[in-house]
Amino acid sequence: MAIPVIDFSKLDGDESEATLAELAAGFEEWGFFQLVNTGIPDDLLERVKKVCSDIYKLREDGFKESNPAVKALARLVDQEGEGLAMKKIEDMDWEDVFTLQDDLPWPSNPPSFKETMMEYRRELKKLAEKLLGVMEELLGLEEGHIRKAFTNDGDFEPFYGTKVSHYPPCPRPELVDGLRAHTDAGGLILLFQDDRFGGLQMIPNHGGDGRWIDVQPVENAIVVNTGDQIEVLSNGRFKSAWHRILATRDGNRRSIASFYNPARMANIAPAIPAAAADYPSFKFGDYMEVYVKQKFQAKEPRFAALANK
């Protein structure tokens, strides 16, 4: 079983109807899919790979010296040498990570990092907004409905952030996760993952028997998944999918995830009726207060907590 790979350029051509059906299946049946031919120039994507590789080289020593998971794993290995029982690390991730937002300071080294990543983020934001339009069409919503919901009808700007991660080689990957299993809290997530080293896995929303499957590396593809807020807006039709990243012995996995989320003060509510009970309505900021405490736990209690407020 492989994650769908969809040629996004065909959405505007003679095969638009078939492509729209593929996107519908991606959102509804899977919760994850990959887009190729998105219109983002390949030379920009190659520059993104280079600057992100370069910046990790500057951060590598810091990861080894100060990352809590590195220290915890070293302690475990020492215990093993003393004959003590081994237990997997449950509350840490084997991840070097930093975030990019337009209103916060950015790394200044390497010199080309900021310029390249700003250009990349502009392209990704355009792609995200086009995909919001696709979702609105598939859900039968008026054009612009999701953006209005995310901005509280224009009162605020949607949150748009980028998480740059690396998952370095791990000497004992069976003892620690690259990134623990979770669903994403927000709206639409666009991931430029490594095209050489795997590790990302997800559970399809339908038809996967609850098994983890690999999100296969595809050169210069953008991986798309939806977060909990789209699940609420679609009243459960486009569910957020569980995913994780495995630590591996070989390779230094690159992962650049951009999040197009509601503003914290945005009111989120189901936009379409459903046969089952509706999801609750709430402010996104209130949801995030619950999510940060329960990110790696079942999502249903998060929704229930907001319904009881």
RADA-V761391 format. One record per residue. SS is DSSP state (~ for helix, > for strand, _ for the rest). PSI is psi in radians with two decimals (999 if undefined). D_CENTER is the distance of its C-alpha to the mean C-alpha in Angstrom with 2 decimals. Layout:
ss->[SS SS]
psi->[PSI PSI]
d_center->[D_CENTER D_CENTER]
This chain:
ss->[_ _ _ _ > > > ~ ~ ~ ~ ~ _ _ _ ~ ~ ~ ~ ~ ~ ~ ~ ~ ~ ~ ~ ~ ~ ~ _ > > > > > _ _ _ _ _ ~ ~ ~ ~ ~ ~ ~ ~ ~ ~ ~ ~ ~ ~ ~ ~ ~ ~ ~ ~ ~ ~ ~ ~ ~ _ ~ ~ ~ ~ ~ ~ ~ ~ ~ ~ ~ ~ ~ ~ _ _ _ _ _ _ _ _ _ _ _ > _ _ > > > > > _ _ _ _ _ _ _ _ _ _ _ _ ~ ~ ~ ~ ~ ~ ~ ~ ~ ~ ~ ~ ~ ~ ~ ~ ~ ~ ~ ~ ~ ~ ~ ~ ~ ~ ~ _ _ _ _ _ ~ ~ ~ ~ ~ ~ ~ _ _ _ _ _ _ _ > > > > > > > > > _ _ _ _ _ ~ ~ ~ _ > _ > > > > _ _ _ _ _ > > > > > > _ _ _ _ _ _ > > > _ _ _ _ _ _ _ _ _ _ > > _ _ _ _ _ _ _ > > > > > _ ~ ~ ~ ~ ~ ~ _ _ _ _ _ _ _ _ _ > > > _ _ _ _ _ _ _ > > > > > > > > > _ _ _ _ _ > > _ _ _ _ _ _ _ _ _ _ _ _ _ > > ~ ~ ~ ~ ~ ~ ~ ~ ~ ~ ~ _ _ _ _ _ ~ ~ ~ ~ ~ ~ ~ ~ _ _]
psi->[2.27 2.57 2.39 2.44 2.08 2.31 1.80 -0.42 -0.42 -0.14 -0.46 0.21 -2.74 -0.36 0.46 -0.70 -0.77 -0.66 -0.69 -0.66 -0.67 -0.74 -0.68 -0.78 -0.67 -0.79 -0.75 -0.81 -0.60 -0.94 -0.15 2.47 2.98 2.45 2.32 2.83 0.92 -0.18 -0.16 2.17 2.40 -0.60 -0.55 -0.77 -0.65 -0.66 -0.63 -0.77 -0.78 -0.84 -0.56 -0.60 -0.75 -0.70 -0.57 -0.64 -0.57 -0.35 -0.17 -0.79 -0.66 -0.67 -0.83 -0.57 -0.51 -0.19 2.23 -0.61 -0.64 -0.78 -0.71 -0.70 -0.69 -0.68 -0.71 -0.79 -0.66 -0.72 -0.68 -0.71 -0.41 0.07 0.20 2.70 2.50 2.46 2.32 2.48 2.13 -0.31 0.40 2.80 2.54 1.23 2.27 2.16 2.52 2.82 2.68 2.21 2.61 -0.51 0.20 2.75 2.56 2.73 2.46 -0.07 2.23 2.71 -0.57 -0.04 -0.91 -0.84 -0.79 -0.80 -0.52 -0.74 -0.76 -0.79 -0.61 -0.75 -0.73 -0.64 -0.70 -0.73 -0.74 -0.76 -0.53 -0.67 -0.57 -0.70 -0.66 -0.81 -0.72 -0.74 -0.76 -0.57 -0.07 0.49 2.73 2.63 2.30 0.02 -0.79 -0.74 -0.70 -0.73 -0.74 -0.41 0.10 0.87 0.68 0.01 -0.51 2.88 2.50 2.68 2.32 1.90 2.77 2.28 2.05 2.05 2.62 2.53 1.61 2.91 2.39 2.21 -0.43 1.26 -0.31 -0.16 -0.06 2.57 2.56 -0.88 2.20 2.72 2.39 2.90 2.75 2.51 -0.57 -2.33 -1.53 2.32 2.24 2.06 2.20 1.67 2.98 2.39 0.14 -0.66 2.16 -2.83 -0.46 2.25 2.68 2.89 2.04 2.60 -0.51 2.45 0.14 0.02 0.43 0.24 2.55 2.33 2.67 2.44 1.70 2.42 2.27 2.18 2.22 0.47 2.74 2.12 2.31 2.32 2.79 2.64 -3.06 -0.53 -0.58 -0.62 -0.75 -0.86 -0.65 0.07 0.74 -0.03 -0.75 1.52 2.53 2.46 2.49 2.41 2.84 2.92 2.23 2.44 2.54 2.74 -0.56 2.60 2.70 1.64 2.30 2.45 2.05 1.82 2.23 2.32 2.10 1.76 2.86 2.75 2.65 -0.52 0.04 2.43 2.13 2.30 2.72 2.38 -0.22 2.66 2.80 2.70 -0.67 3.14 2.45 2.73 2.78 2.89 2.54 2.92 2.43 -0.67 -0.65 -0.68 -0.73 -0.57 -0.64 -0.74 -0.74 -0.41 -0.37 0.34 -0.71 0.36 3.05 2.49 -0.44 -0.73 -0.44 -0.81 -0.73 -0.64 -0.64 -0.57 -0.49 0.00 999]
d_center->[20.54 18.04 14.90 16.37 16.72 17.83 20.03 18.96 22.29 24.18 22.99 25.74 28.41 30.72 28.02 26.05 26.85 25.73 22.48 21.83 22.55 20.07 17.31 18.63 18.46 14.90 13.88 16.59 17.36 14.19 11.06 9.63 11.62 12.28 14.21 17.13 19.75 17.56 20.27 18.54 21.39 21.20 23.10 20.47 17.77 20.40 21.06 17.45 17.64 20.97 20.36 17.30 19.52 22.37 20.75 19.73 23.38 24.40 22.20 22.95 26.08 24.55 21.88 24.74 26.98 24.98 21.75 22.60 21.27 23.58 26.46 25.87 25.78 28.94 30.63 29.84 31.28 34.33 34.79 34.68 37.42 39.43 39.18 36.93 34.52 30.91 28.03 24.30 22.54 20.61 19.35 18.01 15.45 16.59 14.33 15.55 13.33 14.15 12.86 14.29 15.63 18.65 20.86 20.44 22.14 20.65 21.84 25.10 25.36 25.13 26.78 24.81 21.35 21.27 22.81 20.56 17.26 18.69 19.60 16.24 14.55 17.34 16.74 13.03 14.09 16.82 14.71 12.46 15.82 17.32 14.76 15.51 19.08 18.52 17.16 20.16 22.50 21.31 21.62 24.94 24.06 25.85 24.36 22.44 22.07 18.35 18.73 21.85 20.17 17.45 20.36 22.99 24.98 24.80 25.67 22.56 19.96 16.36 14.10 12.34 10.92 9.59 8.84 11.01 11.27 13.97 15.00 18.78 21.28 21.99 25.61 25.03 21.62 23.08 23.38 19.93 16.24 14.00 11.36 12.61 11.65 9.88 8.39 6.27 9.27 9.12 9.56 7.84 4.59 6.27 6.00 9.55 10.08 13.57 16.14 18.58 17.07 15.13 13.75 10.45 11.67 11.05 13.75 14.72 15.68 19.17 21.44 19.72 22.07 19.37 19.08 16.23 15.94 14.72 12.25 15.11 15.13 16.34 17.77 16.32 14.05 10.84 8.37 7.60 6.40 7.82 7.92 11.27 13.00 13.05 14.41 17.07 17.93 18.38 20.30 18.50 18.67 14.95 13.65 10.19 9.99 10.29 8.73 9.90 11.00 14.77 17.00 19.49 22.96 22.74 20.69 18.49 14.96 13.17 9.42 8.64 5.39 6.98 6.85 9.88 11.15 14.71 17.27 18.15 21.49 20.34 21.77 19.51 21.54 21.75 22.80 24.36 26.71 26.06 28.58 27.20 27.02 24.93 21.95 23.01 22.98 21.95 20.96 17.29 18.55 20.32 17.31 15.52 18.74 18.48 14.82 15.29 18.16 16.73 13.02 13.99 16.54 17.03 15.59 18.95 20.79 18.40 19.42 22.96 23.17 22.62 25.07 27.68 27.59]
